[in-house]
């Protein structure tokens, strides 16, 4: 939520809000592309949600975290992207002051939720690779569900506190037709630590450790190839490779997320030192939202089970009797 947060000392002269004039053809093209992105985001994440919920074989702790992330991405596509793209295309906020407040509260909630979903995925992969026996015996779907519910509740509580305790949480029309939020310095620092510095540190540390552990597993697999019987080698190496592949795919997911998120926070931090451009605000915010569009594409590229689920869903086979028991991992 940092991007649209500014200290009380900020004034309109910090912003540059040039008027944009585009041809009717470009105007229509912008709306068509925006609608396509929104549709892809909503439908892609809906397919992930349906897949994980419907097929019992996918009811694993890791996939529960993927489900939570898909739900937050779906809400981004349904609630955040449409007004954001309209704002960008019209070069003016046309929804009024009240909806501006609601809009940024929703943005802040979903952004924090996505960040901590990614953080939980990093924790999950670290536990699965560093202590597989503990992970298999202690980390269940039910426990993961409780953690996810707690994560959502904390995100809601933080945003409610954000609104309630920050007396200066007001909408400031810094430029005609623009929608920005003015914060005091204390809440700016609190939000920066809670929504960026802490989770980012956890993600980087854990995935560094995951990378180190994955290298050790690769070495172990090579040793098995030389010193164990073929059957034992096949079983053990397959298990290790499966965990390493999951870590790799989710590592790609996390990396893409950070690449989409970093410009948002970097530009936010530079707000006191450079002239803030309204168009640049919209661009980096859209970049964060586009991560919600990219995630289902990553699943489709790297998870054969997701491609299988898409096929079963599109062909309506999920409505058949006992379709939830179909083997989608083979």
Secondary structure, DSSP 8 states (H G I E B T S, - for coil): -GGGEE-TT--GGGEE-------HHHHHHHHHHHHHHHHHHHHHHHHHHHHHHH-GGG-SHHHHHHHHHHHHHHHIIIIIHHHHHHHHHHTS--SHHHHHHHHHHHHHHHHHHHHHHHHHHHHHHHHHHH-HHHHHHH--HHHHHHHHHHHHHHHHHHHHHHHHH-TT-EEE-SSTT--EEE--HHHHHHHHIIIIIHHHHHHHHHHHHHHHHHHHHHHHHHHHHHHS-HHHHHHHHHHHHHHHHHHHHHHHHHHHHHHHHHHHHHHHHGGGTS-EEHHHHHHHHHHHHHHHHHHHHHHHHH-HHHHHHHHHHHTTGGGSTTGGG-----
